């Protein structure tokens, strides 16, 4: 691997114009094609094979109007009078007539027909039906519906327009989400002390992200692609793209400062740091591909899209970056006498002794057991709130407080109870009922009304199929509350227990039931997903470091980071700590696939830092250093670059916390917090302390296993010696002007 990357680095350095042309050509072609084809994003959550999805598909066949989405028109009197007073009739009728003529509306159900008047008589709720789902409504459809209530608003009625049709249908990335890139630039300038060097990781990362996103948008016309998948790809692409380039460029600058010729340095940087980048990227890819284990299509596409983005980031780092190093040439060599030259050019032993990283590593390894206990206990304390973490798919109750959908959600909850915001649709199959099914259906509806957690059950209504009837049930709790999930399972259990007696089979569906099934599937998949990802990650680290302790220690540290991240998410999004500062619209359940996304992404990133820290220790160990000396001399060499990488990762993820989207915000927060914890407390504190504690046992591998494992060289020990004519360039005579 090291030799192959060494040759690839030198080849890209020499043929830099060709490499740059190929990457820019691919980027331009993909962006042009995606722009010509237009957007094909679909944020609808589906879960093939589940009861709710099968019933929903059937319902769309037998009753297309009920298989689409709905809007809500809420009218409330301003003075406490009854909404049925004659003076309010005319403006409400005009508003409903406008709604019936609005784009894509298939039907309008007035409050009189549905019986949706509030208990105090002040509020009426009309339902607007669409045959299309919320994610397939044309642009401007919901805005047109908002304008239909102007007659009622002008008459003095308090009006709200919302409902499932107003559910968020996409994530839009604005300039403020890219603020992390500016922070990354500042960190790179401080790290390298050079604008030219600082700009290269940004340029390579942006090319990689643009190529990956362009490819995903084109692929969106071939498979279902959500806007959340694109957002995740942008976050990951920026973070790992900058970090991978940072690791390679840091090694290149260090070698230049010590006098190595530029082309030779580029090849050796690829053979050493580039090898670590490839294996670190491989762990991220394995973790993201592990999302396929869950068996939910939108999550599989999200994982594969993220994995493809990381693959492109790695390819950019090992091809485009050395080409950019070729364009930079001698200008990247630190100027003689500069701070960068002194820092990069001094010997490893001196660097280990005099830097902040060296002092920190000596501090945590002086009493390693104390350091280990402090980190473990501290992270377990932070993880305690995770016991209260609740999961659900976001609904309009999670929308920004100023949005029309959130205001309508709150108005309906206040006037009618929260359950009306997420009614359950029960599809009744009467194929086994002899004679007229209506008496049996009426009896079933009455028994459903008596179930715990049920607020109301509407009379069964027929569909276009004689044996299929629709029953609408309203829970007493909101769509994302535990009581609603319990009610879904209660109805299903009741149906199975009474199907023989009644001859009627019930299937619970609708957006709320689909969300319940998605959460259940995700919960059931956590263990197999974790086993696959962690198992493959352990195998990769076992191959790289030929040690049993290193992979196990890395995995246990990752579990601590994940637990602490879950605790932080629960404290903010459940308990409300810092919720105002982070502009959290509503405390409560977080998006149900957050744990799996966090585990997948954070595992890969954690292994990134593990590889870069432990590989530098392993280098010293391979040269025969004592285990304690190897840690104290090797770990500091990765301290500065891992610190910069973690700060860049944190800045990129944290910038996405500013988004109002209820899916992206908690995921971005969890990743930002997890990166900080894993980099600084686990990889730069716990790892050195554990390696000192275990001593030589940290690199022990059974002989029988060692003979069967292939040798993977990521330290570049097998690289060819520099050619005789590659005379090092003395740093003091370097022509650098940077």
Secondary structure, DSSP 8 states (H G I E B T S, - for coil): -HHHHHHHHHHHHHTHHHHHHHHHHHHHHHHHHHHHH---B------TTSHHHHHHHHHHHH-HHHHSEEEEEEEE-SSS--TTSHHHHHHHHHHHHHHHTSTTEEEEE-HHHHT-B-TTS-EEEEEEEESS-GGGS-TTHHHHHHHTTHHHHHTT-EEEEESGGGS-------GGGGHHHHHHHHHHHHHHS-HHHHHHHHHHHHHHHHHHHHHHHHHTTTS-B-HHHHHHHHHHHHHHHHHHHHHHHHHHHHHHHTT--HHHHHHHHHHHHHHHHHHHHHHHHHHHHGGGGG--HHHHHHHHHHHHHHHHHHHIIIIIHHHHHHHHGGGGS--TTSHHHHHHHS-HHHHHHHSHHHHHHHHHHHTHHHHHHHHHHHHHHHHGGGGG--EE---GGGS-TTSHHHHHHHHHHHHH-GGGGG-EEEEEE-TT--S--HHHHHHHHHHHHTSTTEEEE---EE-SSTTEEEEEEEESS-TTSHHHHHHHHHHHHHHHHHHHHH--EEEEESHHHHHHHHHHHHHHHHHHHHHHHHHHHHHHHHHHH--HHHHHHHHHHHHHHHHHHHHHHHHHHTS-TTTTTTT-S--S-EETTHHHHHHHHHHHHHHHHHHHHHHHHHHHHHTT--HHHHHHHHHHHHHHHHHHHHHHHHHHHHHHTT---TTHHHHHHHHHHHHHIIIIIIIIIIHHHHHHHHGGGGG---HHHHHHS-----S-TTS----TT-----GGG-----
